[in-house]
Amino acid sequence: MKPRVLLCATTTGYQLRMFDEAAARLGLDLRLASDRCGVLDDPWRDHAIPVRYHELDSSLEALQANLGRSSLSGVLAVGDRPTVLAARAARAFGVRWHSPDAAEISRNKVRLRERLAAAGLPVPWFRVLPPDDTDAARLAPRYPCVVKPVILSGSRGVIRADDAGGLNDAVARLRRILSGPDVRALRDPDADVILVEGFVPGSEHAIEGLMAAGRLHPLAIFDKPDPLDGPFFEETIYITPSRVPDATQAAMVDAIQIAATAIGCFLAWGGFVIPALKPLYDYAWFVGFFAAGAAHYLLAPRPDTDGSAARALP
């Protein structure tokens, strides 16, 4: 009997064919769960188990009904939305993976910052703007700052503000994005929540890596050469191998390992990020983590130094 692996993904994912090909080469029985239509008969011709990522209990029941008592050898998640259901499925089928709590924390910007701060890791100042609050400017202790949707990724809806008027304008623009039909279709209870936090200037980098038994194994480090000063933060190009010194690359890996341990991530493969602040040496690291995998960093001189000296943190 072939080892069975569950893959949780969305119908908009573009990597699924590669997973099919890899599973065939490895001799695996790959079972797909996706948010496809549950009424039509296999509309994507992928034999996927229909689930709803905003209905976790019923979706887990659907997985158990379709997979029966057969064992799973592994669980995968593509993107951030499927990670919570994947974590719950892993627990139900006895597969070692992230805990559901770690998966939920890693995809929610507010909960992530709260967890890292509770673990004693520095984070940028941040405030939560409730859905019915129209005066965001009262929340910002200083400028510049950025507004972010709590649940979206890929820098979508992230806007810099340099003063009170700009902050209120940015919030109004973000609320229009969050009221769009594609966001409402997510049915996420935090879809209307907005994060306001301090802006950290600097160059950005990304790590693609694997988490195995709680340890990060980096695969590649990327530089983002375009300046990321706002007011918008479009995803542009990545360059690898990284041009930063080896010691700095090692510090990046250490930073993400510390953050992953604080969150409770255990097993993962590469993905994108949710940011938080982590100082290493005389720099500030804008560290992010997804339960699906990897991390981004924003490298900037700490405001209390000129960046010319380096000292190890205790």
Secondary structure as UniProt FT lines:
FT   STRAND          4..9
FT   TURN            11..12
FT   HELIX           16..26
FT   STRAND          29..34
FT   TURN            43..44
FT   STRAND          49..50
FT   TURN            53..54
FT   HELIX           56..67
FT   TURN            68..69
FT   STRAND          74..77
FT   TURN            81..82
FT   HELIX           83..92
FT   TURN            93..94
FT   HELIX           100..106
FT   HELIX           109..118
FT   TURN            119..120
FT   STRAND          126..129
FT   TURN            131..132
FT   HELIX           136..139
FT   STRAND          145..149
FT   TURN            154..157
FT   STRAND          159..161
FT   HELIX           164..178
FT   HELIX           181..184
FT   TURN            185..186
FT   TURN            189..192
FT   STRAND          194..198
FT   STRAND          203..212
FT   TURN            213..214
FT   STRAND          215..224
FT   HELIX           246..263
FT   STRAND          275..280
FT   TURN            281..282
FT   STRAND          283..288
FT   TURN            291..292
FT   STRAND          295..301
FT   TURN            303..304
//
